[in-house]
């Protein structure tokens, strides 16, 4: 068996195993996906606002030290 044939057989076996595993996956419902998306968006906004506030504080602190 050539190297190319072995590679092909390994790829086919891998894809078959992937297909079997994907059948066992519990996929989220549309509602769960939408809820998770909102949680991520709100978290990103809150962390962004926090970092923005810390940035403003540090900017003013550095300006006071330099002046």
mmCIF file as Biopython writes it, N, C-alpha, C and O atoms, coordinates in Angstrom:
data_model
#
loop_
_atom_site.group_PDB
_atom_site.id
_atom_site.type_symbol
_atom_site.label_atom_id
_atom_site.label_alt_id
_atom_site.label_comp_id
_atom_site.label_asym_id
_atom_site.label_entity_id
_atom_site.label_seq_id
_atom_site.pdbx_PDB_ins_code
_atom_site.Cartn_x
_atom_site.Cartn_y
_atom_site.Cartn_z
_atom_site.occupancy
_atom_site.B_iso_or_equiv
_atom_site.auth_seq_id
_atom_site.auth_asym_id
_atom_site.pdbx_PDB_model_num
ATOM 1   N N  . UNK A ? 1  ? 0.860   -1.173 0.000  1.0 0.0 1  A 1 
ATOM 2   C CA . UNK A ? 1  ? 0.000   0.000  0.000  1.0 0.0 1  A 1 
ATOM 3   C C  . UNK A ? 1  ? 0.912   1.244  0.000  1.0 0.0 1  A 1 
ATOM 4   O O  . UNK A ? 1  ? 1.855   1.354  0.784  1.0 0.0 1  A 1 
ATOM 5   N N  . UNK A ? 2  ? 0.593   2.152  -0.895 1.0 0.0 2  A 1 
ATOM 6   C CA . UNK A ? 2  ? 1.423   3.347  -1.009 1.0 0.0 2  A 1 
ATOM 7   C C  . UNK A ? 2  ? 1.108   4.337  0.104  1.0 0.0 2  A 1 
ATOM 8   O O  . UNK A ? 2  ? 0.120   4.211  0.826  1.0 0.0 2  A 1 
ATOM 9   N N  . UNK A ? 3  ? 1.984   5.321  0.211  1.0 0.0 3  A 1 
ATOM 10  C CA . UNK A ? 3  ? 1.807   6.351  1.234  1.0 0.0 3  A 1 
ATOM 11  C C  . UNK A ? 3  ? 0.521   7.137  0.995  1.0 0.0 3  A 1 
ATOM 12  O O  . UNK A ? 3  ? -0.175  7.491  1.947  1.0 0.0 3  A 1 
ATOM 13  N N  . UNK A ? 4  ? 0.207   7.411  -0.263 1.0 0.0 4  A 1 
ATOM 14  C CA . UNK A ? 4  ? -1.009  8.155  -0.606 1.0 0.0 4  A 1 
ATOM 15  C C  . UNK A ? 4  ? -2.256  7.361  -0.234 1.0 0.0 4  A 1 
ATOM 16  O O  . UNK A ? 4  ? -3.230  7.928  0.260  1.0 0.0 4  A 1 
ATOM 17  N N  . UNK A ? 5  ? -2.229  6.051  -0.470 1.0 0.0 5  A 1 
ATOM 18  C CA . UNK A ? 5  ? -3.386  5.218  -0.124 1.0 0.0 5  A 1 
ATOM 19  C C  . UNK A ? 5  ? -3.599  5.160  1.386  1.0 0.0 5  A 1 
ATOM 20  O O  . UNK A ? 5  ? -4.733  5.222  1.859  1.0 0.0 5  A 1 
ATOM 21  N N  . UNK A ? 6  ? -2.492  5.039  2.149  1.0 0.0 6  A 1 
ATOM 22  C CA . UNK A ? 6  ? -2.603  5.033  3.607  1.0 0.0 6  A 1 
ATOM 23  C C  . UNK A ? 6  ? -3.182  6.347  4.102  1.0 0.0 6  A 1 
ATOM 24  O O  . UNK A ? 6  ? -4.054  6.362  4.971  1.0 0.0 6  A 1 
ATOM 25  N N  . UNK A ? 7  ? -2.690  7.457  3.543  1.0 0.0 7  A 1 
ATOM 26  C CA . UNK A ? 7  ? -3.186  8.773  3.925  1.0 0.0 7  A 1 
ATOM 27  C C  . UNK A ? 7  ? -4.678  8.895  3.625  1.0 0.0 7  A 1 
ATOM 28  O O  . UNK A ? 7  ? -5.441  9.401  4.448  1.0 0.0 7  A 1 
ATOM 29  N N  . UNK A ? 8  ? -5.089  8.435  2.453  1.0 0.0 8  A 1 
ATOM 30  C CA . UNK A ? 8  ? -6.499  8.473  2.066  1.0 0.0 8  A 1 
ATOM 31  C C  . UNK A ? 8  ? -7.340  7.641  3.032  1.0 0.0 8  A 1 
ATOM 32  O O  . UNK A ? 8  ? -8.390  8.095  3.486  1.0 0.0 8  A 1 
ATOM 33  N N  . UNK A ? 9  ? -6.888  6.430  3.348  1.0 0.0 9  A 1 
ATOM 34  C CA . UNK A ? 9  ? -7.644  5.562  4.263  1.0 0.0 9  A 1 
ATOM 35  C C  . UNK A ? 9  ? -7.749  6.169  5.658  1.0 0.0 9  A 1 
ATOM 36  O O  . UNK A ? 9  ? -8.785  6.043  6.311  1.0 0.0 9  A 1 
ATOM 37  N N  . UNK A ? 10 ? -6.680  6.829  6.122  1.0 0.0 10 A 1 
ATOM 38  C CA . UNK A ? 10 ? -6.724  7.487  7.420  1.0 0.0 10 A 1 
ATOM 39  C C  . UNK A ? 10 ? -7.721  8.639  7.413  1.0 0.0 10 A 1 
ATOM 40  O O  . UNK A ? 10 ? -8.455  8.837  8.381  1.0 0.0 10 A 1 
ATOM 41  N N  . UNK A ? 11 ? -7.747  9.392  6.326  1.0 0.0 11 A 1 
ATOM 42  C CA . UNK A ? 11 ? -8.691  10.508 6.219  1.0 0.0 11 A 1 
ATOM 43  C C  . UNK A ? 11 ? -10.130 10.003 6.219  1.0 0.0 11 A 1 
ATOM 44  O O  . UNK A ? 11 ? -10.988 10.577 6.890  1.0 0.0 11 A 1 
ATOM 45  N N  . UNK A ? 12 ? -10.396 8.955  5.483  1.0 0.0 12 A 1 
ATOM 46  C CA . UNK A ? 12 ? -11.745 8.391  5.426  1.0 0.0 12 A 1 
ATOM 47  C C  . UNK A ? 12 ? -12.158 7.894  6.810  1.0 0.0 12 A 1 
ATOM 48  O O  . UNK A ? 12 ? -13.281 8.141  7.249  1.0 0.0 12 A 1 
ATOM 49  N N  . UNK A ? 13 ? -11.256 7.196  7.496  1.0 0.0 13 A 1 
ATOM 50  C CA . UNK A ? 13 ? -11.570 6.698  8.839  1.0 0.0 13 A 1 
ATOM 51  C C  . UNK A ? 13 ? -11.825 7.865  9.790  1.0 0.0 13 A 1 
ATOM 52  O O  . UNK A ? 13 ? -12.753 7.815  10.598 1.0 0.0 13 A 1 
ATOM 53  N N  . UNK A ? 14 ? -11.012 8.911  9.699  1.0 0.0 14 A 1 
ATOM 54  C CA . UNK A ? 14 ? -11.199 10.080 10.551 1.0 0.0 14 A 1 
ATOM 55  C C  . UNK A ? 14 ? -12.558 10.716 10.308 1.0 0.0 14 A 1 
ATOM 56  O O  . UNK A ? 14 ? -13.271 11.028 11.262 1.0 0.0 14 A 1 
ATOM 57  N N  . UNK A ? 15 ? -12.929 10.913 9.052  1.0 0.0 15 A 1 
ATOM 58  C CA . UNK A ? 15 ? -14.210 11.544 8.730  1.0 0.0 15 A 1 
ATOM 59  C C  . UNK A ? 15 ? -15.392 10.697 9.192  1.0 0.0 15 A 1 
ATOM 60  O O  . UNK A ? 15 ? -16.416 11.239 9.610  1.0 0.0 15 A 1 
ATOM 61  N N  . UNK A ? 16 ? -15.261 9.371  9.121  1.0 0.0 16 A 1 
ATOM 62  C CA . UNK A ? 16 ? -16.316 8.496  9.622  1.0 0.0 16 A 1 
ATOM 63  C C  . UNK A ? 16 ? -16.473 8.656  11.133 1.0 0.0 16 A 1 
ATOM 64  O O  . UNK A ? 16 ? -17.592 8.701  11.644 1.0 0.0 16 A 1 
ATOM 65  N N  . UNK A ? 17 ? -15.347 8.742  11.845 1.0 0.0 17 A 1 
ATOM 66  C CA . UNK A ? 17 ? -15.400 8.918  13.297 1.0 0.0 17 A 1 
ATOM 67  C C  . UNK A ? 17 ? -15.993 10.280 13.666 1.0 0.0 17 A 1 
ATOM 68  O O  . UNK A ? 17 ? -16.748 10.393 14.631 1.0 0.0 17 A 1 
ATOM 69  N N  . UNK A ? 18 ? -15.650 11.301 12.900 1.0 0.0 18 A 1 
ATOM 70  C CA . UNK A ? 18 ? -16.220 12.627 13.149 1.0 0.0 18 A 1 
ATOM 71  C C  . UNK A ? 18 ? -17.725 12.593 12.971 1.0 0.0 18 A 1 
ATOM 72  O O  . UNK A ? 18 ? -18.462 13.152 13.782 1.0 0.0 18 A 1 
ATOM 73  N N  . UNK A ? 19 ? -18.174 11.953 11.936 1.0 0.0 19 A 1 
ATOM 74  C CA . UNK A ? 19 ? -19.618 11.856 11.677 1.0 0.0 19 A 1 
ATOM 75  C C  . UNK A ? 19 ? -20.334 11.142 12.832 1.0 0.0 19 A 1 
ATOM 76  O O  . UNK A ? 19 ? -21.412 11.561 13.255 1.0 0.0 19 A 1 
ATOM 77  N N  . UNK A ? 20 ? -19.733 10.074 13.331 1.0 0.0 20 A 1 
ATOM 78  C CA . UNK A ? 20 ? -20.327 9.336  14.454 1.0 0.0 20 A 1 
ATOM 79  C C  . UNK A ? 20 ? -20.391 10.227 15.693 1.0 0.0 20 A 1 
ATOM 80  O O  . UNK A ? 20 ? -21.409 10.251 16.385 1.0 0.0 20 A 1 
ATOM 81  N N  . UNK A ? 21 ? -19.310 10.962 15.979 1.0 0.0 21 A 1 
ATOM 82  C CA . UNK A ? 21 ? -19.278 11.831 17.158 1.0 0.0 21 A 1 
ATOM 83  C C  . UNK A ? 21 ? -20.287 12.970 17.034 1.0 0.0 21 A 1 
ATOM 84  O O  . UNK A ? 21 ? -20.919 13.337 18.025 1.0 0.0 21 A 1 
ATOM 85  N N  . UNK A ? 22 ? -20.449 13.530 15.851 1.0 0.0 22 A 1 
ATOM 86  C CA . UNK A ? 22 ? -21.394 14.632 15.666 1.0 0.0 22 A 1 
ATOM 87  C C  . UNK A ? 22 ? -22.832 14.187 15.898 1.0 0.0 22 A 1 
ATOM 88  O O  . UNK A ? 22 ? -23.678 15.001 16.271 1.0 0.0 22 A 1 
ATOM 89  N N  . UNK A ? 23 ? -23.115 12.923 15.686 1.0 0.0 23 A 1 
ATOM 90  C CA . UNK A ? 23 ? -24.464 12.422 15.982 1.0 0.0 23 A 1 
ATOM 91  C C  . UNK A ? 23 ? -24.729 12.415 17.485 1.0 0.0 23 A 1 
ATOM 92  O O  . UNK A ? 23 ? -25.880 12.506 17.911 1.0 0.0 23 A 1 
ATOM 93  N N  . UNK A ? 24 ? -23.670 12.308 18.293 1.0 0.0 24 A 1 
ATOM 94  C CA . UNK A ? 24 ? -23.812 12.240 19.747 1.0 0.0 24 A 1 
ATOM 95  C C  . UNK A ? 24 ? -23.853 13.618 20.406 1.0 0.0 24 A 1 
ATOM 96  O O  . UNK A ? 24 ? -24.091 13.718 21.610 1.0 0.0 24 A 1 
ATOM 97  N N  . UNK A ? 25 ? -23.626 14.669 19.642 1.0 0.0 25 A 1 
ATOM 98  C CA . UNK A ? 25 ? -23.591 16.018 20.196 1.0 0.0 25 A 1 
ATOM 99  C C  . UNK A ? 25 ? -25.010 16.478 20.521 1.0 0.0 25 A 1 
ATOM 100 O O  . UNK A ? 25 ? -25.943 16.263 19.748 1.0 0.0 25 A 1 
ATOM 101 N N  . UNK A ? 26 ? -25.149 17.115 21.678 1.0 0.0 26 A 1 
ATOM 102 C CA . UNK A ? 26 ? -26.424 17.721 22.039 1.0 0.0 26 A 1 
ATOM 103 C C  . UNK A ? 26 ? -26.363 19.178 21.604 1.0 0.0 26 A 1 
ATOM 104 O O  . UNK A ? 26 ? -25.691 19.992 22.237 1.0 0.0 26 A 1 
ATOM 105 N N  . UNK A ? 27 ? -27.055 19.502 20.541 1.0 0.0 27 A 1 
ATOM 106 C CA . UNK A ? 27 ? -27.016 20.846 20.001 1.0 0.0 27 A 1 
ATOM 107 C C  . UNK A ? 27 ? -27.963 21.751 20.781 1.0 0.0 27 A 1 
ATOM 108 O O  . UNK A ? 27 ? -29.046 21.313 21.171 1.0 0.0 27 A 1 
ATOM 109 N N  . UNK A ? 28 ? -27.575 23.011 21.018 1.0 0.0 28 A 1 
ATOM 110 C CA . UNK A ? 28 ? -28.459 23.924 21.752 1.0 0.0 28 A 1 
ATOM 111 C C  . UNK A ? 28 ? -29.673 24.317 20.911 1.0 0.0 28 A 1 
ATOM 112 O O  . UNK A ? 28 ? -29.625 24.328 19.681 1.0 0.0 28 A 1 
ATOM 113 N N  . UNK A ? 29 ? -30.759 24.636 21.610 1.0 0.0 29 A 1 
ATOM 114 C CA . UNK A ? 29 ? -31.947 25.102 20.905 1.0 0.0 29 A 1 
ATOM 115 C C  . UNK A ? 29 ? -31.719 26.549 20.471 1.0 0.0 29 A 1 
ATOM 116 O O  . UNK A ? 29 ? -30.746 27.187 20.875 1.0 0.0 29 A 1 
ATOM 117 N N  . UNK A ? 30 ? -32.624 27.050 19.651 1.0 0.0 30 A 1 
ATOM 118 C CA . UNK A ? 30 ? -32.511 28.438 19.194 1.0 0.0 30 A 1 
ATOM 119 C C  . UNK A ? 30 ? -32.592 29.391 20.390 1.0 0.0 30 A 1 
ATOM 120 O O  . UNK A ? 30 ? -31.848 30.369 20.463 1.0 0.0 30 A 1 
ATOM 121 N N  . UNK A ? 31 ? -33.493 29.102 21.316 1.0 0.0 31 A 1 
ATOM 122 C CA . UNK A ? 31 ? -33.664 29.957 22.500 1.0 0.0 31 A 1 
ATOM 123 C C  . UNK A ? 31 ? -32.398 29.976 23.353 1.0 0.0 31 A 1 
ATOM 124 O O  . UNK A ? 31 ? -31.991 31.035 23.830 1.0 0.0 31 A 1 
ATOM 125 N N  . UNK A ? 32 ? -31.773 28.813 23.550 1.0 0.0 32 A 1 
ATOM 126 C CA . UNK A ? 32 ? -30.531 28.753 24.318 1.0 0.0 32 A 1 
ATOM 127 C C  . UNK A ? 32 ? -29.413 29.545 23.631 1.0 0.0 32 A 1 
ATOM 128 O O  . UNK A ? 32 ? -28.623 30.222 24.289 1.0 0.0 32 A 1 
ATOM 129 N N  . UNK A ? 33 ? -29.360 29.453 22.326 1.0 0.0 33 A 1 
ATOM 130 C CA . UNK A ? 33 ? -28.340 30.186 21.573 1.0 0.0 33 A 1 
ATOM 131 C C  . UNK A ? 33 ? -28.548 31.687 21.684 1.0 0.0 33 A 1 
ATOM 132 O O  . UNK A ? 33 ? -27.591 32.434 21.886 1.0 0.0 33 A 1 
ATOM 133 N N  . UNK A ? 34 ? -29.797 32.135 21.552 1.0 0.0 34 A 1 
ATOM 134 C CA . UNK A ? 34 ? -30.103 33.567 21.659 1.0 0.0 34 A 1 
ATOM 135 C C  . UNK A ? 34 ? -29.781 34.066 23.061 1.0 0.0 34 A 1 
ATOM 136 O O  . UNK A ? 34 ? -29.181 35.131 23.214 1.0 0.0 34 A 1 
ATOM 137 N N  . UNK A ? 35 ? -30.170 33.313 24.086 1.0 0.0 35 A 1 
ATOM 138 C CA . UNK A ? 35 ? -29.884 33.709 25.472 1.0 0.0 35 A 1 
ATOM 139 C C  . UNK A ? 35 ? -28.383 33.781 25.732 1.0 0.0 35 A 1 
ATOM 140 O O  . UNK A ? 35 ? -27.912 34.722 26.371 1.0 0.0 35 A 1 
ATOM 141 N N  . UNK A ? 36 ? -27.637 32.811 25.251 1.0 0.0 36 A 1 
ATOM 142 C CA . UNK A ? 36 ? -26.188 32.817 25.434 1.0 0.0 36 A 1 
ATOM 143 C C  . UNK A ? 36 ? -25.555 34.007 24.719 1.0 0.0 36 A 1 
ATOM 144 O O  . UNK A ? 36 ? -24.610 34.609 25.228 1.0 0.0 36 A 1 
ATOM 145 N N  . UNK A ? 37 ? -26.070 34.341 23.553 1.0 0.0 37 A 1 
ATOM 146 C CA . UNK A ? 37 ? -25.549 35.482 22.806 1.0 0.0 37 A 1 
ATOM 147 C C  . UNK A ? 37 ? -25.767 36.772 23.582 1.0 0.0 37 A 1 
ATOM 148 O O  . UNK A ? 37 ? -24.875 37.618 23.638 1.0 0.0 37 A 1 
ATOM 149 N N  . UNK A ? 38 ? -26.948 36.934 24.185 1.0 0.0 38 A 1 
ATOM 150 C CA . UNK A ? 38 ? -27.223 38.133 24.984 1.0 0.0 38 A 1 
ATOM 151 C C  . UNK A ? 38 ? -26.296 38.211 26.192 1.0 0.0 38 A 1 
ATOM 152 O O  . UNK A ? 38 ? -25.808 39.288 26.534 1.0 0.0 38 A 1 
ATOM 153 N N  . UNK A ? 39 ? -26.055 37.085 26.829 1.0 0.0 39 A 1 
ATOM 154 C CA . UNK A ? 39 ? -25.151 37.067 27.985 1.0 0.0 39 A 1 
ATOM 155 C C  . UNK A ? 39 ? -23.756 37.516 27.559 1.0 0.0 39 A 1 
ATOM 156 O O  . UNK A ? 39 ? -23.123 38.317 28.248 1.0 0.0 39 A 1 
ATOM 157 N N  . UNK A ? 40 ? -23.284 37.012 26.447 1.0 0.0 40 A 1 
ATOM 158 C CA . UNK A ? 40 ? -21.956 37.387 25.947 1.0 0.0 40 A 1 
ATOM 159 C C  . UNK A ? 40 ? -21.911 38.871 25.612 1.0 0.0 40 A 1 
ATOM 160 O O  . UNK A ? 40 ? -20.960 39.556 25.990 1.0 0.0 40 A 1 
ATOM 161 N N  . UNK A ? 41 ? -22.918 39.382 24.912 1.0 0.0 41 A 1 
ATOM 162 C CA . UNK A ? 41 ? -22.931 40.799 24.533 1.0 0.0 41 A 1 
ATOM 163 C C  . UNK A ? 41 ? -22.953 41.718 25.747 1.0 0.0 41 A 1 
ATOM 164 O O  . UNK A ? 41 ? -22.212 42.699 25.795 1.0 0.0 41 A 1 
ATOM 165 N N  . UNK A ? 42 ? -23.799 41.408 26.731 1.0 0.0 42 A 1 
ATOM 166 C CA . UNK A ? 42 ? -23.877 42.236 27.939 1.0 0.0 42 A 1 
ATOM 167 C C  . UNK A ? 42 ? -22.551 42.188 28.695 1.0 0.0 42 A 1 
ATOM 168 O O  . UNK A ? 42 ? -22.072 43.218 29.171 1.0 0.0 42 A 1 
ATOM 169 N N  . UNK A ? 43 ? -21.962 41.016 28.808 1.0 0.0 43 A 1 
ATOM 170 C CA . UNK A ? 43 ? -20.678 40.877 29.494 1.0 0.0 43 A 1 
ATOM 171 C C  . UNK A ? 43 ? -19.590 41.685 28.799 1.0 0.0 43 A 1 
ATOM 172 O O  . UNK A ? 43 ? -18.801 42.359 29.462 1.0 0.0 43 A 1 
ATOM 173 N N  . UNK A ? 44 ? -19.538 41.625 27.476 1.0 0.0 44 A 1 
ATOM 174 C CA . UNK A ? 44 ? -18.534 42.372 26.717 1.0 0.0 44 A 1 
ATOM 175 C C  . UNK A ? 44 ? -18.719 43.873 26.924 1.0 0.0 44 A 1 
ATOM 176 O O  . UNK A ? 44 ? -17.741 44.597 27.105 1.0 0.0 44 A 1 
ATOM 177 N N  . UNK A ? 45 ? -19.960 44.342 26.899 1.0 0.0 45 A 1 
ATOM 178 C CA . UNK A ? 45 ? -20.227 45.773 27.106 1.0 0.0 45 A 1 
ATOM 179 C C  . UNK A ? 45 ? -19.799 46.190 28.516 1.0 0.0 45 A 1 
ATOM 180 O O  . UNK A ? 45 ? -19.143 47.220 28.678 1.0 0.0 45 A 1 
ATOM 181 N N  . UNK A ? 46 ? -20.156 45.414 29.529 1.0 0.0 46 A 1 
ATOM 182 C CA . UNK A ? 46 ? -19.791 45.755 30.907 1.0 0.0 46 A 1 
ATOM 183 C C  . UNK A ? 46 ? -18.278 45.784 31.102 1.0 0.0 46 A 1 
ATOM 184 O O  . UNK A ? 46 ? -17.753 46.703 31.731 1.0 0.0 46 A 1 
ATOM 185 N N  . UNK A ? 47 ? -17.593 44.811 30.582 1.0 0.0 47 A 1 
ATOM 186 C CA . UNK A ? 47 ? -16.138 44.794 30.704 1.0 0.0 47 A 1 
ATOM 187 C C  . UNK A ? 47 ? -15.527 45.948 29.925 1.0 0.0 47 A 1 
ATOM 188 O O  . UNK A ? 47 ? -14.555 46.553 30.378 1.0 0.0 47 A 1 
ATOM 189 N N  . UNK A ? 48 ? -16.084 46.262 28.758 1.0 0.0 48 A 1 
ATOM 190 C CA . UNK A ? 48 ? -15.601 47.395 27.975 1.0 0.0 48 A 1 
ATOM 191 C C  . UNK A ? 48 ? -15.750 48.707 28.718 1.0 0.0 48 A 1 
ATOM 192 O O  . UNK A ? 48 ? -14.838 49.533 28.712 1.0 0.0 48 A 1 
ATOM 193 N N  . UNK A ? 49 ? -16.898 48.906 29.360 1.0 0.0 49 A 1 
ATOM 194 C CA . UNK A ? 49 ? -17.130 50.135 30.135 1.0 0.0 49 A 1 
ATOM 195 C C  . UNK A ? 49 ? -16.167 50.192 31.321 1.0 0.0 49 A 1 
ATOM 196 O O  . UNK A ? 49 ? -15.627 51.255 31.626 1.0 0.0 49 A 1 
ATOM 197 N N  . UNK A ? 50 ? -15.948 49.069 31.988 1.0 0.0 50 A 1 
ATOM 198 C CA . UNK A ? 50 ? -15.019 49.032 33.112 1.0 0.0 50 A 1 
ATOM 199 C C  . UNK A ? 50 ? -13.600 49.401 32.656 1.0 0.0 50 A 1 
ATOM 200 O O  . UNK A ? 50 ? -12.938 50.215 33.299 1.0 0.0 50 A 1 
ATOM 201 N N  . UNK A ? 51 ? -13.143 48.818 31.573 1.0 0.0 51 A 1 
ATOM 202 C CA . UNK A ? 51 ? -11.798 49.125 31.067 1.0 0.0 51 A 1 
ATOM 203 C C  . UNK A ? 51 ? -11.713 50.594 30.652 1.0 0.0 51 A 1 
ATOM 204 O O  . UNK A ? 51 ? -10.689 51.238 30.883 1.0 0.0 51 A 1 
ATOM 205 N N  . UNK A ? 52 ? -12.760 51.125 30.051 1.0 0.0 52 A 1 
ATOM 206 C CA . UNK A ? 52 ? -12.790 52.534 29.649 1.0 0.0 52 A 1 
ATOM 207 C C  . UNK A ? 52 ? -12.651 53.440 30.880 1.0 0.0 52 A 1 
ATOM 208 O O  . UNK A ? 52 ? -11.910 54.423 30.853 1.0 0.0 52 A 1 
ATOM 209 N N  . UNK A ? 53 ? -13.369 53.100 31.955 1.0 0.0 53 A 1 
ATOM 210 C CA . UNK A ? 53 ? -13.302 53.914 33.173 1.0 0.0 53 A 1 
ATOM 211 C C  . UNK A ? 53 ? -11.911 53.845 33.806 1.0 0.0 53 A 1 
ATOM 212 O O  . UNK A ? 53 ? -11.385 54.864 34.255 1.0 0.0 53 A 1 
ATOM 213 N N  . UNK A ? 54 ? -11.317 52.659 33.846 1.0 0.0 54 A 1 
ATOM 214 C CA . UNK A ? 54 ? -9.963  52.517 34.387 1.0 0.0 54 A 1 
ATOM 215 C C  . UNK A ? 54 ? -8.982  53.303 33.530 1.0 0.0 54 A 1 
ATOM 216 O O  . UNK A ? 54 ? -8.068  53.932 34.063 1.0 0.0 54 A 1 
ATOM 217 N N  . UNK A ? 55 ? -9.153  53.277 32.224 1.0 0.0 55 A 1 
ATOM 218 C CA . UNK A ? 55 ? -8.285  54.018 31.309 1.0 0.0 55 A 1 
ATOM 219 C C  . UNK A ? 55 ? -8.368  55.529 31.584 1.0 0.0 55 A 1 
ATOM 220 O O  . UNK A ? 55 ? -7.347  56.214 31.632 1.0 0.0 55 A 1 
ATOM 221 N N  . UNK A ? 56 ? -9.580  56.031 31.762 1.0 0.0 56 A 1 
ATOM 222 C CA . UNK A ? 56 ? -9.748  57.465 32.055 1.0 0.0 56 A 1 
ATOM 223 C C  . UNK A ? 56 ? -9.073  57.817 33.379 1.0 0.0 56 A 1 
ATOM 224 O O  . UNK A ? 56 ? -8.384  58.833 33.471 1.0 0.0 56 A 1 
ATOM 225 N N  . UNK A ? 57 ? -9.266  56.985 34.402 1.0 0.0 57 A 1 
ATOM 226 C CA . UNK A ? 57 ? -8.642  57.217 35.696 1.0 0.0 57 A 1 
ATOM 227 C C  . UNK A ? 57 ? -7.117  57.243 35.578 1.0 0.0 57 A 1 
ATOM 228 O O  . UNK A ? 57 ? -6.467  58.153 36.093 1.0 0.0 57 A 1 
ATOM 229 N N  . UNK A ? 58 ? -6.549  56.245 34.900 1.0 0.0 58 A 1 
ATOM 230 C CA . UNK A ? 58 ? -5.097  56.191 34.765 1.0 0.0 58 A 1 
ATOM 231 C C  . UNK A ? 58 ? -4.568  57.352 33.925 1.0 0.0 58 A 1 
ATOM 232 O O  . UNK A ? 58 ? -3.484  57.871 34.193 1.0 0.0 58 A 1 
ATOM 233 N N  . UNK A ? 59 ? -5.325  57.754 32.918 1.0 0.0 59 A 1 
ATOM 234 C CA . UNK A ? 59 ? -4.921  58.896 32.087 1.0 0.0 59 A 1 
ATOM 235 C C  . UNK A ? 59 ? -4.847  60.165 32.943 1.0 0.0 59 A 1 
ATOM 236 O O  . UNK A ? 59 ? -3.879  60.919 32.850 1.0 0.0 59 A 1 
ATOM 237 N N  . UNK A ? 60 ? -5.858  60.399 33.769 1.0 0.0 60 A 1 
ATOM 238 C CA . UNK A ? 60 ? -5.855  61.589 34.643 1.0 0.0 60 A 1 
ATOM 239 C C  . UNK A ? 60 ? -4.745  61.501 35.685 1.0 0.0 60 A 1 
ATOM 240 O O  . UNK A ? 60 ? -4.115  62.509 36.008 1.0 0.0 60 A 1 
ATOM 241 N N  . UNK A ? 61 ? -4.501  60.300 36.213 1.0 0.0 61 A 1 
ATOM 242 C CA . UNK A ? 61 ? -3.447  60.112 37.189 1.0 0.0 61 A 1 
ATOM 243 C C  . UNK A ? 61 ? -2.075  60.420 36.576 1.0 0.0 61 A 1 
ATOM 244 O O  . UNK A ? 61 ? -1.270  61.117 37.192 1.0 0.0 61 A 1 
ATOM 245 N N  . UNK A ? 62 ? -1.808  59.918 35.393 1.0 0.0 62 A 1 
ATOM 246 C CA . UNK A ? 62 ? -0.541  60.175 34.729 1.0 0.0 62 A 1 
ATOM 247 C C  . UNK A ? 62 ? -0.409  61.662 34.393 1.0 0.0 62 A 1 
ATOM 248 O O  . UNK A ? 62 ? 0.675   62.229 34.530 1.0 0.0 62 A 1 
ATOM 249 N N  . UNK A ? 63 ? -1.483  62.289 33.961 1.0 0.0 63 A 1 
ATOM 250 C CA . UNK A ? 63 ? -1.462  63.715 33.646 1.0 0.0 63 A 1 
ATOM 251 C C  . UNK A ? 63 ? -1.130  64.526 34.900 1.0 0.0 63 A 1 
ATOM 252 O O  . UNK A ? 63 ? -0.367  65.490 34.837 1.0 0.0 63 A 1 
ATOM 253 N N  . UNK A ? 64 ? -1.709  64.129 36.041 1.0 0.0 64 A 1 
ATOM 254 C CA . UNK A ? 64 ? -1.410  64.837 37.301 1.0 0.0 64 A 1 
ATOM 255 C C  . UNK A ? 64 ? 0.055   64.657 37.701 1.0 0.0 64 A 1 
ATOM 256 O O  . UNK A ? 64 ? 0.686   65.598 38.182 1.0 0.0 64 A 1 
ATOM 257 N N  . UNK A ? 65 ? 0.591   63.471 37.508 1.0 0.0 65 A 1 
ATOM 258 C CA . UNK A ? 65 ? 1.974   63.198 37.889 1.0 0.0 65 A 1 
ATOM 259 C C  . UNK A ? 65 ? 2.949   63.972 36.980 1.0 0.0 65 A 1 
ATOM 260 O O  . UNK A ? 65 ? 3.941   64.520 37.461 1.0 0.0 65 A 1 
ATOM 261 N N  . UNK A ? 66 ? 2.672   64.013 35.705 1.0 0.0 66 A 1 
ATOM 262 C CA . UNK A ? 66 ? 3.549   64.700 34.743 1.0 0.0 66 A 1 
ATOM 263 C C  . UNK A ? 66 ? 3.480   66.197 34.891 1.0 0.0 66 A 1 
ATOM 264 O O  . UNK A ? 66 ? 4.499   66.871 34.742 1.0 0.0 66 A 1 
ATOM 265 N N  . UNK A ? 67 ? 2.312   66.744 35.179 1.0 0.0 67 A 1 
ATOM 266 C CA . UNK A ? 67 ? 2.150   68.196 35.257 1.0 0.0 67 A 1 
ATOM 267 C C  . UNK A ? 67 ? 2.852   68.788 36.452 1.0 0.0 67 A 1 
ATOM 268 O O  . UNK A ? 67 ? 2.808   70.002 36.655 1.0 0.0 67 A 1 
#
